[in-house]
Each structure stands twice: as structure tokens, then as C-alpha cells.
Amino acid sequence: MDLGAAGVWWLAAGLLVLGELFVGSFYMLMLALGCAGGAVAAHLGVGLPAQLIAAALIGAGTTGLWHLRRARAPRSAPVQSNRDALLDIGQTLQVQAWDAQGSARVSYRGSDWTAEFRGPGAAAPGLHRIIAVQGNRLIVEPAEP
């Protein structure tokens, strides 16, 4: 069975897609698009040098475009303060009293937690909003009235 040039390009594209499934690198899909471009060039009947140029231009171009898109995309917040990862971020709790180190024991969601003050000004009792979770410590700031 003879694959021909187009078959080899399609096989390479398929292997890159399969590799992406195992590795998880989206860049491999961009290279697979380059191989698909080489396969289309082979179907059009152009020579091997033109197929290689088409594959290289499409693969490098899409990889470069994807890299620029990722570089310009906004970065997500660190996981300890990311509302998408921790649903406690943004919730409020009542602090009865603060100790000298700026921490307090609070009851939140049915259990006792250590709260640490990170807001502006001095720590004062009252309603606070959770801005981060670090291990078993709730990082809080005063809640806006």
C-alpha cells in the first residue's frame, strides 16, 4: 500500500493531534494544521519543496499567532484568590475581635477558621469579605457597606 505524499502529510497531522491529546500542548494542533496545509498542497499536485514551504509557513504562522494571542490574554488570578477556583472568595463573615497579630478565630460554614486581616487601615470587628484562602486561613478585608 502506497500512501503517497498527501497520505504521509495526513498521517503526520493525525500523529500530531494524537500527541496533543497525550501532552496537552495546543501548539501541537497548530503544527498539525501545518501538516494539513502540506497535505492540501500535495493534493494540488505541487512538488515536495512547495509542500514543505506550505507546511512550514502554515505551522509557524498559526503557532506564532497562537503565541501572540496567549501573550495578550489577561492572566487569571492566583488560585488562592481566584473566584473561579474557590467559591469562598467574595463571601462575607462576621469577625468579633482581632488579636495583636491581625488574626482572629471566626465561624464560617459551620466550622472555626483563622482569619487574617489584609485590608486598608487597622483591623476592626465587623463584617469582612474573603479575598483569598491560604491553606486553612481566610484572608479578609472590611466589607463595603
C-alpha positions as CSV (number, residue, x, y, z in Angstrom):
1,M,0.0,0.0,0.0
2,D,1.4,3.3,-1.1
3,L,0.4,6.3,0.9
4,G,1.7,9.0,-1.4
5,A,2.8,12.4,-0.3
6,A,-0.7,13.6,0.8
7,G,-1.2,10.4,2.9
8,V,2.1,10.9,4.7
9,W,1.1,14.5,5.5
10,W,-2.3,13.5,6.8
11,L,-0.7,10.7,8.9
12,A,1.7,13.3,10.3
13,A,-1.2,15.6,11.1
14,G,-3.0,12.8,12.8
15,L,0.0,11.8,14.9
16,L,0.4,15.4,16.0
17,V,-3.3,15.6,17.1
18,L,-2.8,12.3,18.9
19,G,0.3,13.6,20.6
20,E,-1.6,16.8,21.6
21,L,-4.2,14.6,23.4
22,F,-1.4,13.0,25.5
23,V,0.7,16.1,26.1
24,G,-1.9,18.8,26.2
25,S,0.1,21.3,24.2
26,F,-2.2,23.4,22.0
27,Y,0.9,24.3,19.9
28,M,0.9,20.7,18.5
29,L,-2.5,21.4,17.0
30,M,-1.0,24.4,15.2
31,L,1.7,22.2,13.8
32,A,-0.9,19.7,12.7
33,L,-2.6,22.5,10.8
34,G,0.8,23.0,9.0
35,C,0.8,19.3,8.1
36,A,-2.7,19.6,6.8
37,G,-1.5,22.5,4.7
38,G,1.2,20.3,3.3
39,A,-1.4,17.6,2.5
40,V,-3.6,20.1,0.7
41,A,-0.5,21.2,-1.3
42,A,0.2,17.6,-2.2
43,H,-3.4,17.1,-3.3
44,L,-3.0,20.2,-5.5
45,G,-0.1,18.4,-7.2
46,V,2.8,20.8,-6.2
47,G,6.3,19.4,-5.6
48,L,7.8,18.4,-2.3
49,P,9.7,21.7,-1.8
50,A,6.4,23.7,-2.1
51,Q,4.6,21.2,0.2
52,L,7.4,21.7,2.8
53,I,7.2,25.5,2.4
54,A,3.4,25.4,2.8
55,A,3.5,23.2,5.9
56,A,6.3,25.4,7.4
57,L,4.5,28.7,6.7
58,I,1.1,27.5,8.0
59,G,2.6,25.7,11.0
60,A,4.9,28.5,12.0
61,G,2.2,31.2,11.3
62,T,-0.5,29.6,13.3
63,T,1.9,28.8,16.1
64,G,3.1,32.4,16.2
65,L,-0.5,33.7,16.1
66,W,-1.5,31.4,19.0
67,H,1.6,32.6,21.0
68,L,0.7,36.3,20.4
69,R,-2.9,35.6,21.4
70,R,-1.9,33.9,24.7
71,A,0.6,36.7,25.4
72,R,-2.1,39.3,25.1
73,A,-4.7,37.4,27.0
74,P,-5.3,38.6,30.6
75,R,-3.7,36.4,33.2
76,S,-6.1,34.7,35.7
77,A,-5.7,35.5,39.4
78,P,-3.6,33.1,41.5
79,V,-5.6,30.1,42.6
80,Q,-5.7,31.2,46.3
81,S,-7.6,34.4,45.3
82,N,-9.4,33.1,42.1
83,R,-13.2,33.1,42.4
84,D,-13.4,30.5,39.7
85,A,-11.3,28.0,41.7
86,L,-12.5,28.9,45.3
87,L,-16.2,29.7,45.7
88,D,-15.5,31.3,49.1
89,I,-13.8,34.3,47.5
90,G,-16.2,37.2,47.9
91,Q,-18.3,35.7,50.7
92,T,-18.7,37.7,53.9
93,L,-18.3,36.7,57.5
94,Q,-18.5,38.4,60.9
95,V,-15.3,39.0,62.9
96,Q,-15.9,39.5,66.7
97,A,-12.4,40.6,67.7
98,W,-8.9,40.7,66.3
99,D,-5.7,39.8,68.2
100,A,-2.5,41.9,68.2
101,Q,-1.1,40.0,65.2
102,G,-4.1,40.8,62.9
103,S,-5.7,37.4,63.1
104,A,-9.0,36.2,64.5
105,R,-10.9,32.9,65.1
106,V,-14.2,33.1,63.1
107,S,-17.0,30.7,62.5
108,Y,-17.6,30.2,58.8
109,R,-19.6,27.5,57.0
110,G,-20.1,25.6,60.2
111,S,-16.5,25.4,61.4
112,D,-13.9,27.5,63.0
113,W,-11.3,29.2,60.8
114,T,-8.4,31.5,61.3
115,A,-9.0,34.9,59.6
116,E,-6.1,37.1,58.7
117,F,-6.6,40.9,58.0
118,R,-5.2,42.3,54.8
119,G,-7.4,45.3,54.3
120,P,-6.7,49.0,54.4
121,G,-6.4,50.7,57.8
122,A,-6.5,48.9,61.2
123,A,-8.3,45.7,61.8
124,A,-11.7,46.3,63.5
125,P,-14.5,43.9,64.4
126,G,-17.4,43.7,62.0
127,L,-18.4,42.4,58.6
128,H,-15.5,41.3,56.4
129,R,-15.2,39.8,52.8
130,I,-12.9,36.9,52.0
131,I,-10.3,37.9,49.4
132,A,-8.1,34.8,49.4
133,V,-7.8,31.4,51.0
134,Q,-4.3,30.2,52.0
135,G,-4.4,26.7,53.4
136,N,-6.8,26.8,56.4
137,R,-6.5,30.6,56.7
138,L,-9.1,33.0,55.3
139,I,-7.6,36.3,54.1
140,V,-10.2,39.1,54.6
141,E,-10.7,42.8,54.2
142,P,-13.5,45.0,55.5
143,A,-16.8,44.6,53.6
144,E,-18.1,47.7,51.8
145,P,-21.3,48.9,53.4
